[in-house]
Amino acid sequence: MTTAPSDAVTVLPLSGRRLAVYLINMAGADARLTAMQAKLAALDLPFTRIEGVDGRALRFPIPEFDERAYRLLHGRRTTPPEVGCYLSHVACARALLAGDADLALVLEDDVSFDPDLVAVVDRAALNGDAWNLLRLTSVNRGRKHAIRDLGPGRRLAIALTREKGAGAYVIDRRAAEWIVTDLLPMRLAWDIAFDLEFLSGLRAAFVDPLPGSQRSDHPTQIQAGLRAYKLGRSRYLTVLPYRAWLEVARLACRGARLLRERLRRRGRDVAAAGPDAGPGQQA
């Protein structure tokens, strides 16, 4: 199996489900592409390159971007690099829906991986009922609450607080549909927006510990200069209440799901212990 960028999507069989791998890479970012080719070749993982959208080349207004909502909810003026990043991820969801794969591993071109990445995603695919969106990286360090065991040293987990970072994740076709419908037009930065799956009845889970990292030797192509786009202090009048509501909703929705998962696991443990097991055996 070779690892190379291609216009034809290579699909990898994975525990009965078909996985496509999409690498977002901007035109001219050749050093990043070369580095990612080497990393993915080491995993024997074929991929399809998705050319990143250059937000600075866009001519606003565009239908995929809601400038008014972005100002009110995100507190920034139109930020072309963030718009380009957002639409690049949307392009990956569209690519999944246009093909016949069941899942897509979406990668930014500045991530690195543990050697067991493919095996971890394979085992997570066997627990597909627990997620539509599988998070493999984060730039936050919030607590992850375990819900399923994934084998040596890894767990599926739920985060009850906001987790930013979209360097590597897996989506199923339902999540892809959500991205191209509910998440357009753009109103927030990508790594905030795709952390809101619970508002649409979808399930997200982390692999814990994370098998990927967003630490990179390459300079950022998005974050540089973002301060210049921030609105004045008046932005807090709309941004803070909105963010507070999101945190409450996240805690309520994901907390209820965490409780259901733990009750289900407890029920399985009790059933496995058998009707004649004593209290000590069922604990």
N, C-alpha and C positions, 0 to 999 in steps of 0.2 A: 504494500500500500504506500503510495507516494504522497508527500505533503507539498502542495503547490497551489498558488492562486489560480483560479480558473473561472471562466464564464459559466461553465456547466457545474451544477450543484452536485457534489459528491455526498451520498447519504451513507451513514455508518449504521449497521444493524446494532441495536442496543436493547437487550432483554426484551425482545419482541416488539420494540418500538424503533422507528427510524429517525436518526439524528442527523441534522444538517448543521454545519459549523460555519458561521459568518464572522469575518474579521473586518471591522470598520477601519479604513485606512485612507487618509487624505491624499489627494494627488500631490506628488512631489515629496511625500514623507517616506522616502526610500529607505533611510536608515532604520526607521521603525518597522517597515515591512520586512526588511532583511532579518532584523532581530526576532520578529515574531515567526518568520519561516523556520528559523533555527529552533525556537522553543517548541513549535508544534511538530516539527520533524522528530524531535527527541521523544515526543509522545506518540509518534506514528499516527498523527491526527490530520486527515485531509481537511481543507477549508476552502471556502469561497470568499474572495475579497469583495466587500461592498465599499465602493468609493464614498468617502465621507462628504457630506454636503458642506460646501464652503459658505458659511453664513454671510461673510463679508461680500460675497458676490451676488447675494439676493437683492432684489429691488422691492422694497416694502411700499404699501401693504401687500401681504399674500394671504390667501384664504386659510392656510394652515396655521396661522399665528393670530391670536386675539390680543392685540396690543393693550386694549383697555383692561381686560381681565389680568393680564400680565403685570400691569402697573399696580392694580389694586391688590392682587393676591401675592405677588412676588416682590413688589416694591422697587422695580427697576424700569428704566426706559428700555426700549427695544434693544436687545443685546445680541447682535448678529452671531457671535461665536456660540452662544447657548442655543440659538435657534438652529444653527447648522448641526450641532451635536444632537439635538432632539430629533430632527428630521432624519438623521443618519440611523438612529435606533428604530424609528418608525419604518424606514426602508427595510431593515432586517425582518421586522414582523411581516411586512408585505411579501418579502421573498419567501418566507415560510409558507404563507397562505397560497402563494402562486405555485408551489411545488407539492410533492407528495410525501414529504417527511412529516412525522408526528411531533417532533421536538426540534428546537433550534438552540444551539449553544452560541450566544452572542458575545463577541470579544472586542474590546477596545485594544488599540495597538500598543499599549504601554503596561500590560499586565504580565505577571509571571505566575507559574503554577508549581504545585507539588507534583512529584512523579506519579502519584496515584489518582490524578484528576479524572482520567477516563474511567477507571474502576469505580471511583466515587459516584460519578454521574450515572454509571451503569446500575449501581445498587440503588441509587435514588430513584431511577426510572421504575424499579420494581415497587416503589411506594408512591406511584403517580397519583393515587387517590388523595394524597396529603398535600399536593401542591399543583398549581398551574404555573407558578413562577418560582424558580429555584435560584436563590442568591448564593454566589460563590465568592464574592468579594464585598468589602465594605471599608469605608474610611472612618467609621465610628467604632467604639468599643463597648457598645451597650450589651447588657446581659442577654444571652440566648438561652431559651428554656427548651430543654430536650423533649421531643415527642416520640421519636422512633430511633432505634439503633440501626446504624448503617454498616456495622462491621468494624474492623480493626481501627479503633480510635476515633471514629466519626459518628455523628448523630444528625438527624434532622431536628431542627429547632425553630422556635417562633420568637421573634423579637417584639416586645411590647412598646418599644420606643422607636423614634425615627432613626433610620439607618440610611445614610447617603453613600453614594458610590455605585457605579454601574459598569465596572470594568469587565466583569464576567458574570453571566447568568444564563439560565435555561428557561425557555418558555414553551408551553404547549400551544396547540392551535386555538384553544379558547382564549388564552392570554393574548395571543397575536390579534385575534378579533377585537378584543378589548382595547388594545393599543391603537389600532387603526380607526376605531370608532369613538370610544369614550375619551381617549386621550388627545383627540384632535377637535378643534384647533388647540394649539399649544397655549397654556396659561401659566405654567410653572417650569422651572428647570427640570430636565429629564430625571435626574436621580431623586428628585422630590416627587414628581408625578407618578413614577412607576412604583413608588413605595405606598401607593394609595389603593392597592387592589381590593382591599376590604370594603371600600365604598361601593364596589360593583359585585360583591358576593363571590369574589375569587379568593383563592388560597395562596399564600406565599410561605416559603420556608427557607431557612438558611441551612447550609451544611456547616456544622460546627465540630471541630475548629475549621476555619475557612481554608479551602484548598488553593486559593488564589490570592494574589497581593497586587495592589495598585501602586506600590512603590516602584519608581522608575528612574533610570538615568537620563531619560529624555525630558527636555523641558516641556511644560504643559502647553497645549495648544488652545485651551479653553479659558483657564482661570486668569491668565495674565491680563491685567487692566480692567477687570470686572468692576472694581470700585468706582470707576468713572461713570458707570451706568446706574449707580444707586440713586434713588430719589432722596429728597430731604427727609427730615425727621417726621414730617407729616405722614410718611408711608406707614408708620407704626399704627396709625388709627385704623387702618384696614388690614394690614398684614398680621399684626399680633392677635387680634380676635380670631382671624381665620386659622392661623397656626394653632392657637389654643383649642379651637373646635376640632381640628384634625387630630391633635394628641389625645383628646378625650375619646373621640370616635375610634381611634386606633386601639387604645387600651380596652375599650368596651368590646369591640368586635374580635380582636385577636385574643383577648383574655377569655372570652366565652369559648372560642375555638380551642384554646389551650386546655381549658377545663374539660371540654368534651373529649379531647384526645386522652387526657389522663384518666378520665373515668372509663373510657373504652379499654385502655391498657390494663387498668385494674380489673375490669371484668374478664379480660382474657387470662390474666394471671390467676384469678380465682377459679375460672373454668379449668385451666390447665392443672391446678392443684387437685381437682377432683372433689366430689361431694363429701368424702370421708376425711379430707385433710383437716387437721386441727388449726386453731387460730395462729399458732406459731408458723405453720407451714403456709398459710394464706397471706401472711404479712408481707 
